[in-house]
């Protein structure tokens, strides 16, 4: 794990997410890119240096956030992008190769309607980069127990598991596998990828309406430090992936959530 990207928005709590990312990265010898996105369109006849000024202001904002964290010797680089955040993420990923994105959910408050807001929801939905969603204010601690939940054991590429494997190996984490049989499941869904099985000697099979319902039922028994799921059309969030925002009434978790992406599934 070499390059970790932390998108920085306007939230006053951005430094908390960055601090978690720094603490996490220090365990892997990874470097961090903090990214800010702005959108400036200069019309004909307008000041040519408007974009330059906004970019400068954006970098100053990033530096202010960085100044609030203990960098612990982790190298932090700045990245700004003029345009849409998804285009920006894809651009920097193409240029550098991003191993993990670390973001915060909309808020931790159960009274707040959304778990993922429009921006964080789009990052999860529209990129294929593994993403770690860290509740605001979470202090980093070694990950000892990981619950990995899925509705199908089919993985077309074992490399999808790389971030999970790296975390498991680094912290000697105990991984539990939870296969949720949902309505309409096939026998193939019950065939668990060998690389996934190699991660754990503990596989639990349960039956529920959705993978998420299966997770909430099993969650209380396991008390994991991290939840890992797969982002695929037939996977964990199912209908939730169809929209950018995710309400807390449909999904809410107070521990770091690792989302691994599965292409063309």
Number of C-alpha atoms within 10 A of each C-alpha: 16 14 18 22 27 25 24 24 16 8 9 9 15 21 21 20 25 28 22 22 26 25 19 19 21 17 14 15 14 18 20 26 22 22 22 22 21 17 13 14 11 12 8 7 6 9 9 11 10 13 16 12 11 16 21 13 12 21 18 13 16 23 15 12 19 19 11 13 16 13 18 11 10 19 14 19 14 17 19 22 19 17 13 11 20 17 15 19 22 17 13 18 17 10 9 12 15 20 17 22 23 23 26 28 24 23 18 18 12 13 9 12 16 22 25 23 17 14 17 19 20 17 20 24 21 14 16 16 22 24 24 24 24 25 22 22 16 15 13 15 11 14 17 15 19 24 22 25 25 27 27 24 20 17 20 12 11 12 11 19 18 14 19 22 18 14 19 18 12 13 14 14 21 17 26 22 22 22 24 27 22 18 10 7 12 11 9 10 18 16 13 17 16 12 15 19 15 10 19 14 11 11 15 12 13 16 14 15 12 18 25 22 17 22 22 13 13 16 14 9 8 13 13 19 17 22 24 21 21 23 24 19 17 14 21 24 19 15 11 17 20 11 11 18 20 24 16 19 12 13 15 17 18 17 16 24 23 24 25 23 20 19 14 7 12
